[in-house]
Structure formats: structure tokens, C-alpha cells
């Protein structure tokens, strides 16, 4: 499970993205923890469409986001802190990137936090993504969790 400060940060993000009708999804270790995996998460990673990136950065300007920089997988990213939780917003370009393709195709699951639905990438997609970036140990642990849950 995720801690209370992460829950509050996710609620804040959800409310703000909903106001502007923006597509987004939780990914990474916070996503895995929210979906029940026993994993420690240091931050919240959120994927958005690169076309919305500038608008999102401006929308969150009251939270003093960092300067935008290139992400290691292409696209852009910025960081901010919401209620003590570190958040990284990653904008992926519309191409063959695994996450953005899934975001646009609505290949998501939703996890309820106190009545708010948080869009999350499926664990199957997380395992596939970790395999694509040569992190097989992490991918295998996700696959094992999925199998044990069935």
C-alpha cells in the first residue's frame, strides 16, 4: 500500500487533471504499491501526453515545479512536491512509446482512493515496460505477483 502523503498527492493531481479533462496515468513503484504489491516507493511517477505537458506545468505552477528537462526515455519531465510527496510528471511524445500508447488507448485500470478513481497502468503493462528497458528482475517480480493474485 501507499502512504497517506502519496494518497493526498494523488487526490490533488486527480482533481486538477479532471478539471481540465486531461489524460494521465500513475506508473512505477507507486502504481505497483497502490495495486497491492509490497514495494517501497520514493516518489510518484505520472505519464501525460507531451502535447499537454506545458499546460500541466502551468496548471501546477502554484506548486513550484522544477524546470522541464529531457527524460531518459524521450520526451520531457519536471518534478514537484505535493504535501511532502515527490512527484515526477513525464510527458511522452505521440509515437511508439509503450506508456503513452496505452494511455491513449485507455489500456488502464482504476484504483479507488477514498472515492476518487486513480488511473493506473496495468501491472501487465508495467512488467512489459520493465522488460523493454532490460530490468528483468523487476519485471519478473511483477509477473510473479500477478500469478499469485490469480
Secondary structure, 3 states (H helix, E strand, C coil): CCCHHHHHHHHHHHHHHHHCCCCEEEEHHHHHHHCCCCCCCCCEEEEEEHHHHHHHHHHCHHHCCCCCEECCCCCEEEEEEECCEEEEEEEECCCCCHHHHHHHCCCEEEEEECCEEEEEECHHHHHHHHHHCCCHHHHHHHHHHHHHHC
